[in-house]
Amino acid sequence: MAAPLELSCWGGGWGLPSVHSESLVVMAYAKFSGAPLKVNVIDNTWKGSRGDVPVLTTEDNIVSQPAKILNFLRKQKYNADYELSAKQGADTLAYIALLEEKLLPAVLHTFWVESDNYFTVTKPWFASRIPFPLSLILPGRMSKGALNRILLTRGVPPLYHLREVEAQIYRDAKECLNLLSNRLGTSQFFFGDTPSTLDAYVFGYLAPLYKVRFPKVQLQEHLKQLFNLCRFCDDILNSYFRLSLGGKLSWHSGNESD
């Protein structure tokens, strides 16, 4: 019998299995590849201190960061990309790099740096799921980490003020969304009828942006004009993360997200 695979991740809301993009990337990939994860949603019993999630735990390994977790799952024969050609594999790497350079900074800014969004949505949501007194500290630490990650992604030292790059961040993100929309076209997934790693990344980055209700929604408004990307997110939610009658999101291989 294979060793159990346990994923610690942030939980869900707004019809999502997780509101956290990197957690959602791993959860989607596990669904696509058939990896039998037991999902442990972070709650007030959590013992972590840095917010380094998602984390995959087995009998012998602790793996963090989505790319490393997905590589580990592939080595365990849970491979969502086995039907891809060499060119499609190369395209996957290129598009993921594009997502991380052009779209992720704007997603991080929307959640963690935009003041109205952070104080009315992001901070209260995360703080309510973290034990006291960590709930007073960790959201601010995560916000600072997001800001530094944005600035480093843009090639700007963390001491520079974000306003110098903010407008460019959103221009790049909108261009990236347009490119993804054109690439997807009328297809169900990015490489045909079967979801792969690229679909997990795109879904993980787009679905929270699409579904979470923020007061400041400039990127969300642009995404909602790209109907095929919205349909892509809705189809994955409906096909792989169905709502039960009680309003819970089902996770057939482990715990349900709240």
N, C-alpha and C positions, 0 to 999 in steps of 0.2 A: 504494500500500500504506500502510495506517495506521501511524502511529508506534507502536512497542512501548510497552506499559503495564507497568511493573515495580512491584510492591508489596513493600516491605521490611516484614516483620512478625515478631512472635514466633511460634515454632513450636508444635508440638502435643505432646500426651500424653494419657493416659487415654482414648484413642479419639477425641480432638478434633483438628481441623486446626490449631487454635491454642488455647492456654489463656488468652489475653489477650482480654478482651471487645471492645475497640475494634478490634483486628486481625480478630476473628471477624465483627464487623458488616460490615466492608468485604469480607471473603472471601465471606460469604454473599450480600451484595448483588451481587457480581460474578457469582456462580453464577446468581442469579435473573435477572439482566439480560443474561447472555451476554457480559459484558465479557471480552476475551481477556487476562487478566492473566498475566504471568510472576511467580511468587511466589518471592521471595528470603528464605528464613528466616534470621533472625539467628543467627550462630554465632561461633566464636572468631576469625574474620577481620573481624568488624564494626569499623567505624571511627567510629561515632557515639559521643557522649559524654553525652547527656542522656536517652536513653530515649524520645525523641519519636517513637514509632511508633504506628500504621502511617504509612508515607510512600509516596506514589505518585509515581513519576518517569517523565517522558516526555522526548522530545527537547528540549522547550522549557519544561517546567514541573516544579516540585517542589511537591507538595500534601500537607499533613498535616492531621490531625483528620478523623474519619469523616464528619461532615456536609459538610465542604468537598470531600473525596474523592468522596463520592456525588454532589454537585452537579456536580463536574467530569465524572464518568462520564455523567451525564444529558446534559450539553452535547455529549458525544461520541456521543450517540444510544443509549446503553446505559441504558434507562429501564425499571425494573421496575414503574412505577406508571402506565403508559399506559392501562390499562383502568379506573383508579379514577375515580369521580365526584368532583365538586368537594367534596361533603360528606365523602367518604372521604379525600380529600387533607387536608382540615381536621382530620378525626379523627386522621390519621396524625401531624400536627404536635402535636396535643394529647396523644396517648399517648406520643410520644417525650419531650415535656417532662415528663410524669408519671414516666416511667422514670428520667430523669436526676435528678429531684428526690427521688423516693421510693424507688427501687430501687437505683440506682447507689451511693449512700453505703454501703449495707449490703454490696453486692458488694465494694467497695473495702475496707471494714472486714474482711470475711471473709478476703480475700487478704493485705492489707498491714498491718493494724493489730492484729488479734487475734494475741496473742503466740505461742501454740502453733502456729497455722497458719503464721505468717510464718517462724518459725525452723525448723520441721520440713519445710515444703513449699515455700512461695513463695520464700524467699531461696535455698535450695539449688538449686531448679530454675532460677531466672533466673541465678544466679551461674555455674552450670555451662555456660551458653551465652554468656557474655560473656568477652572476652579479659582476661587478667591485665595490669595491676593494676586495670583498671576493674571487674572482678568483686568487688573488695573495697569499692568505693565506690558503684556505681550502685544496687544493691538498696536500700541504706539511703536514698539520695536519692529513689528511687521511693516508698519507704514514707512518708517525710516529705511528699512531694508528694501522696500519696493522703490522708494525714491532713488536710493543709491544704484539699484539695479537699472533703473531707467537711464540715469545719467551715464553709467558705465556702458550701457548698450549703445548710447548715442556717441560714445567716444569723448565724453566731457567729464572732467574730474568732479568728484562729488561736491567740492566746495563751490562750484558754479551754481547760480540760481536757476531753478527749473524754468522760469518764464522765458529764458533765452532759447529754450528748445521746445517748449510746449506746443507752439503752433505747428512746428515741423513734425512733431510726434503724431498729431492728429491728421495732418495731410498724408503722411506716410501710411497711417493705418487705413484711411479711406481708400487710398490707391491699392493697398494690399487686399482689402475686401473686394474691390472691383475686379482685381486679378483672379481671386479665388472664385468669384461668381462666374467670370468668363470661362475659367478652367472647368468648373463643374458643369456648366451648361444645363442640359436637361437630363443628365445622368443621375442615377440614384446615389452613387458614390464616386469618388474621384478617379477610380480605375475600373469603372464598370458596375457590375451588380453585386460585388462582394466588398465589404468594408475592410480596410487595411490600416496600417499604422498612421498614414496621413489623415485618414478620416477621424481617427481617435484624437489626433492633435487639433485638427480644425474644429471638431465638435467641442473639445475641452476648452478651447479659447473663445469660441463663439457663443456657446449655449448660455453661460452666465451673463455675457454682455446682452444677449437677446432677451433673457427671461427676468433677471433681477430688476425690480422697480426702483429706479434712482430718480432723484430730483433733477440732476444734470445729465442729459441724455444725448449729447450731440453725436457721439459715435453710434449709440443705439439707434437713433433715428436714421442714420445712414444705412445701417445694417438692415433695418426693417423695410427699406426700399429695394433691397436685393432679395426678391421673393424666393429664388431657388436656394439661397443659403438658409433662409428661415425654414423652408420646407425640409431641407437636409437635417436641420436640428430637430424639427418636430418628428420626422420619420424615425430618427434614431431613438428619441425618447419614447415614441409609441411602440417601436419594435423591440427594444432592448431594456427599457426601464419603465414598465407599465405601472400605472397607479392602481392600487388595489381598491376594493370597495370602501375601505376605511380611510382612504386618502394617503396611504403609505406607498412609497415607491418600493416595488418588489426587487429583491436581489436573490435569485434562485440558488446561488451557491453559498450564501452566508447570511449575515444579519441584514435587516432592512435599514435603509437610511431614514432619518427622521424628517 
